[in-house]
Amino acid sequence: MSKRVLFGLTIIVVMVLGAVLAPFVATHDPLEMDLSPAARLQAPSVAHFFGTDALGRDVFSRMVYGARVSLSVGFIAVFISLVAGILLGGLSGYYGGRVDSAIMRLVEVMYCFPTFFLIMMVITFLGPNIVNVMIVIGLTSWAGLCRLVRAEFLTLRERDFVYSAKVQKVPTARIIFRHILPNAMAPVYVSATLSVGAAILVESALSFLGLGVQIPTPSWGNILTMGKNYIDYAWWLTLFPGLAILVTVLSFNLIGEGLREKLDPKLRERK
């Protein structure tokens, strides 16, 4: 295992453990406000590791609970994307013909719209909350994965083991899910890992714009929203959530690149 993959895994494991154990890691109630002048916009200190915001809330505690939201959105949105992409890509690649043509036209329609603006439009109609954000991100990010799975199925369906299964009259669903799909998962693992980071970025951007997770529920994006109003003299409100987003997305990308190098025989040969 390369050092960069190990670094990425370490960061993600720490983030996930911190999110899961948030009630024990957080030093304060993330929703507790203290509007006294002395408590508002305190710089980082022993009492408040990441300082306080304009409402006197502890930023470190909000960051810890915000990790729960951001990571949950990333993982669940990618899971939805995986289900849709694998199912449609598998059907397209296995059956070909009209099924393939119909699904690929749908993929082309998805590519016609800038993904982020499509998400913003849908969220505007459905209403901004964490469930809608998860679903919309997942249902608008499956097209690339669908094409990857389709390409793998187009190659694998011509292999001898598939013909053998057909001759033995193995049910089609079993051929797709037990014989072809496990052999088509290598690029899926890489794409899914990279997609988690992308989903966290999208959620953070939506929350920053007020279309994602709504206050008072903490997320890295809406912590940044408050920080932009005080960036001149409360730098910690933008620095820490910005670093959390950067490091988390970078870690997922490092893991994804490591998986790609491990699973791609051409890259292994070059080394």
Secondary structure, DSSP 8 states (H G I E B T S, - for coil): --HHHHHHHHHHHHHHHHHHTHHHH-SS-TT----STTTTT--S-SSSTT-B-TTS-BHHHHHHHHHHHHHHHHHHHHHHHHHHHHHHHHHHHHH-HHHHHHHHHHHHHHHHS-HHHHHHHHHHHH-S-HHHHHHHHHHTS-HHHHHHHHHHHHHHTTSHHHHHHHHTT--HHHIIIIIIGGGG-HHHHHHHHHHHHHHHHHHHHHHHTTSSS-TTS--HHHHHHHHGGGTTT-THHHHHHHHHHHHHHHHHHHHHHHHHHHH-HHHHHH-
